[in-house]
Amino acid sequence: MKVRIGVADSNRVVEVETDSGTSVKKEVDEAFGAGSPILWFEDTKHRLVGIPTGRIAYVEIDQEGEARSVGFSAGA
């Protein structure tokens, strides 16, 4: 499962591969709830990336089995 985290005022998107999107959601919720200054993740290149919790713009969690379409197609 792929998780993308957008950073405010930056075009950087951190991508995290994980077995469970709910564990990432739980980590993000706990970081905001505890007032942690930095949320640490390992990105797709196996680097540790620290994101200031106040700068997190969005967290996008892909659901398993969800097909992603690319391009344009005629209406159904």
Number of C-alpha atoms within 10 A of each C-alpha: 13 16 20 16 18 18 19 14 9 9 8 10 16 18 19 20 17 16 9 14 19 11 11 18 15 10 15 18 12 13 17 14 9 9 11 13 13 16 17 14 19 15 18 13 9 10 9 11 14 14 17 15 17 14 14 16 13 12 17 13 19 14 12 10 7 7 8 6 7 6 4 6 7 4 4 3
